[in-house]
Amino acid sequence: MPTISMFYGILILMYCRDNRRHHLPHIHARYQGEEASVSIEDGSLLDGVLPPKQLKMVQAWIEIHKEELQVDWELAVNGDEPFRIAPLQ
């Protein structure tokens, strides 16, 4: 499970071949022991929990990097290593 970005204590991960459970493009975000799956398409929370402030930062980051995330998703689903993506600044 490669870390593709990190900002403000939030780790953004994308697991390889991880399309069985949610069946749609998503990332995993970790913050202080909490983990959530968040949709790349619309930023909706699919599973898990993040504090509201951190969830909003993740959603903003997804919106900024949506095209890059979609490319990374295709790589990951095919078992390839996704590229790192710039952090939220």
Backbone bond lengths (Angstrom), bond angles and torsions (degrees), N, CA, C in turn:
res aa  C-N    CA-C-N  psi(-1)  N-CA   C-N-CA  omega(-1)  CA-C   N-CA-C  phi
1 M - - - 1.440 - - 1.517 109.06 -
2 P 1.299 115.75 93.76 1.456 120.09 -177.74 1.527 113.09 -71.04
3 T 1.328 114.67 139.39 1.456 120.55 171.50 1.516 106.66 -81.57
4 I 1.326 117.11 121.12 1.466 119.82 -177.97 1.521 112.56 -99.55
5 S 1.344 117.30 -15.43 1.455 120.42 176.00 1.524 109.55 -163.76
6 M 1.331 115.16 163.10 1.456 120.86 178.67 1.531 107.47 -152.56
7 F 1.320 116.29 130.40 1.465 120.45 177.91 1.519 109.98 -157.84
8 Y 1.321 116.06 140.78 1.470 123.43 177.38 1.531 113.09 48.46
9 G 1.326 115.89 39.96 1.459 120.64 179.05 1.517 115.11 79.22
10 I 1.324 117.20 4.23 1.471 122.42 -179.70 1.531 108.45 -101.44
11 L 1.313 116.13 128.95 1.461 121.63 173.83 1.516 108.60 -98.84
12 I 1.321 116.87 133.30 1.462 122.16 176.85 1.522 107.04 -111.24
13 L 1.325 115.77 122.96 1.459 121.62 -177.12 1.519 110.33 -124.00
14 M 1.325 114.21 153.37 1.457 119.97 173.38 1.529 106.81 -136.01
15 Y 1.306 116.12 115.67 1.458 121.08 -178.45 1.523 110.13 -80.00
16 C 1.313 116.03 141.54 1.464 120.53 175.68 1.529 109.62 -73.60
17 R 1.307 115.22 139.79 1.479 123.71 178.86 1.530 112.74 57.85
18 D 1.326 117.72 35.54 1.472 122.61 -175.52 1.525 111.05 -102.41
19 N 1.330 118.00 60.72 1.465 119.55 179.58 1.520 111.85 -119.94
20 R 1.316 118.38 7.34 1.467 120.33 -177.60 1.522 113.21 -78.87
21 R 1.327 116.47 -43.52 1.461 119.49 -171.96 1.529 113.05 -74.78
22 H 1.333 116.59 -46.44 1.471 119.53 -175.72 1.522 113.29 -102.14
23 H 1.322 117.29 -19.85 1.472 122.84 177.01 1.519 114.24 60.53
24 L 1.308 118.47 18.75 1.449 120.55 174.42 1.519 108.87 -149.09
25 P 1.322 117.16 157.06 1.453 120.35 -177.71 1.534 111.99 -59.32
26 H 1.340 116.01 130.65 1.459 120.71 -178.87 1.520 110.18 -156.10
27 I 1.313 115.14 164.86 1.459 122.46 174.17 1.521 107.86 -121.34
28 H 1.311 115.01 165.66 1.461 121.53 174.04 1.522 107.12 -112.68
29 A 1.305 116.85 134.21 1.456 121.82 178.50 1.522 108.28 -120.64
30 R 1.325 116.37 133.92 1.464 122.08 177.96 1.516 109.48 -120.47
31 Y 1.320 114.36 137.63 1.463 119.95 177.22 1.525 108.21 -151.29
32 Q 1.321 116.88 118.44 1.463 123.93 176.64 1.528 113.67 44.41
33 G 1.313 116.06 53.76 1.456 121.23 176.21 1.516 115.84 83.18
34 E 1.313 118.03 -5.97 1.466 122.27 176.77 1.522 108.79 -99.64
35 E 1.321 116.62 148.90 1.464 120.64 176.93 1.522 109.40 -139.31
36 A 1.331 114.56 142.54 1.459 120.25 178.84 1.522 109.37 -140.84
37 S 1.320 115.55 150.89 1.467 122.85 170.84 1.517 106.58 -102.17
38 V 1.337 115.99 130.56 1.460 121.26 -175.78 1.526 108.88 -128.89
39 S 1.319 116.34 132.69 1.461 123.11 -179.29 1.523 111.37 -64.63
40 I 1.323 116.18 135.51 1.460 120.70 174.91 1.525 109.94 -73.79
41 E 1.300 117.85 -34.59 1.460 121.89 -176.05 1.529 112.92 -63.90
42 D 1.330 117.01 -49.48 1.471 118.62 -173.89 1.532 114.57 -131.12
43 G 1.331 117.65 4.57 1.464 120.38 177.84 1.515 114.79 74.55
44 S 1.329 116.76 10.28 1.469 118.55 -178.47 1.533 110.55 -74.02
45 L 1.311 115.68 149.31 1.454 122.79 178.00 1.523 108.22 -77.78
46 L 1.326 116.79 119.33 1.456 121.47 -178.39 1.521 112.06 -92.80
47 D 1.323 115.88 -35.19 1.457 120.56 -175.35 1.524 108.20 -164.41
48 G 1.304 116.56 152.00 1.454 121.34 175.30 1.510 113.51 86.19
49 V 1.337 114.21 -163.98 1.463 120.90 -173.41 1.522 110.19 -146.71
50 L 1.317 116.05 139.68 1.462 123.96 168.56 1.518 107.10 -137.91
51 P 1.332 118.03 149.40 1.467 118.50 173.46 1.532 109.78 -57.28
52 P 1.328 117.89 146.33 1.473 121.39 -175.90 1.533 114.33 -52.14
53 K 1.320 118.19 -42.82 1.468 121.03 -178.89 1.532 110.81 -62.88
54 Q 1.321 116.82 -44.33 1.460 120.67 -179.62 1.525 111.22 -69.34
55 L 1.321 117.47 -37.70 1.457 120.21 176.72 1.528 110.54 -60.97
56 K 1.316 117.72 -42.24 1.470 120.99 178.93 1.522 111.16 -63.78
57 M 1.345 117.13 -38.03 1.464 119.84 177.12 1.532 110.70 -65.15
58 V 1.323 116.76 -42.55 1.469 120.93 178.20 1.529 109.48 -62.46
59 Q 1.305 118.12 -43.89 1.458 121.26 -179.99 1.530 111.62 -63.37
60 A 1.332 117.19 -39.78 1.471 120.51 177.10 1.524 110.48 -64.99
61 W 1.332 116.39 -42.27 1.461 121.36 178.80 1.531 110.60 -61.90
62 I 1.326 116.73 -42.92 1.472 120.81 177.93 1.524 110.14 -59.46
63 E 1.312 117.41 -45.09 1.464 120.82 -178.75 1.531 111.03 -60.95
64 I 1.320 117.06 -41.10 1.467 121.75 -179.68 1.526 111.24 -67.10
65 H 1.323 117.34 -37.17 1.466 122.06 -171.78 1.536 113.63 -112.23
66 K 1.309 116.87 24.62 1.468 120.89 -174.14 1.533 113.08 -55.03
67 E 1.322 117.89 -45.86 1.474 120.20 -177.81 1.526 111.03 -64.50
68 E 1.320 117.14 -43.31 1.464 120.81 178.39 1.528 110.72 -63.57
69 L 1.315 116.50 -38.91 1.459 120.82 179.70 1.525 111.50 -66.25
70 Q 1.322 117.03 -37.37 1.460 119.62 178.16 1.530 111.21 -65.76
71 V 1.334 116.78 -37.60 1.469 120.62 175.88 1.527 109.23 -65.42
72 D 1.338 116.94 -46.70 1.464 120.83 178.46 1.523 111.44 -59.35
73 W 1.333 116.90 -39.40 1.466 120.42 179.79 1.532 110.57 -59.80
74 E 1.329 116.40 -45.73 1.467 120.04 179.10 1.528 111.09 -61.04
75 L 1.319 116.78 -41.81 1.463 120.23 176.98 1.525 110.61 -60.76
76 A 1.331 116.39 -49.10 1.464 121.30 -176.21 1.526 112.10 -63.87
77 V 1.322 117.13 -42.19 1.470 120.76 179.94 1.528 110.49 -61.92
78 N 1.326 116.15 -33.03 1.459 120.77 178.97 1.529 112.71 -85.19
79 G 1.325 116.59 4.29 1.459 120.58 176.91 1.513 114.58 87.02
80 D 1.323 117.36 8.20 1.464 121.21 178.97 1.526 110.52 -94.02
81 E 1.312 115.14 158.31 1.460 121.68 -179.78 1.536 109.80 -73.27
82 P 1.339 118.04 124.45 1.468 119.51 176.89 1.526 110.83 -72.84
83 F 1.317 116.45 155.76 1.461 122.67 178.20 1.520 110.61 -77.90
84 R 1.322 116.11 152.91 1.459 120.12 172.84 1.530 108.76 -73.11
85 I 1.329 115.52 149.72 1.461 122.07 -178.44 1.523 108.01 -125.07
86 A 1.318 116.28 141.53 1.469 121.62 -177.87 1.527 111.39 -55.00
87 P 1.315 116.33 144.43 1.480 120.29 179.10 1.524 112.27 -74.29
88 L 1.314 114.94 167.80 1.464 121.68 172.81 1.516 107.79 -71.98
89 Q 1.320 116.82 132.62 1.460 119.78 -178.90 1.497 111.24 -125.38
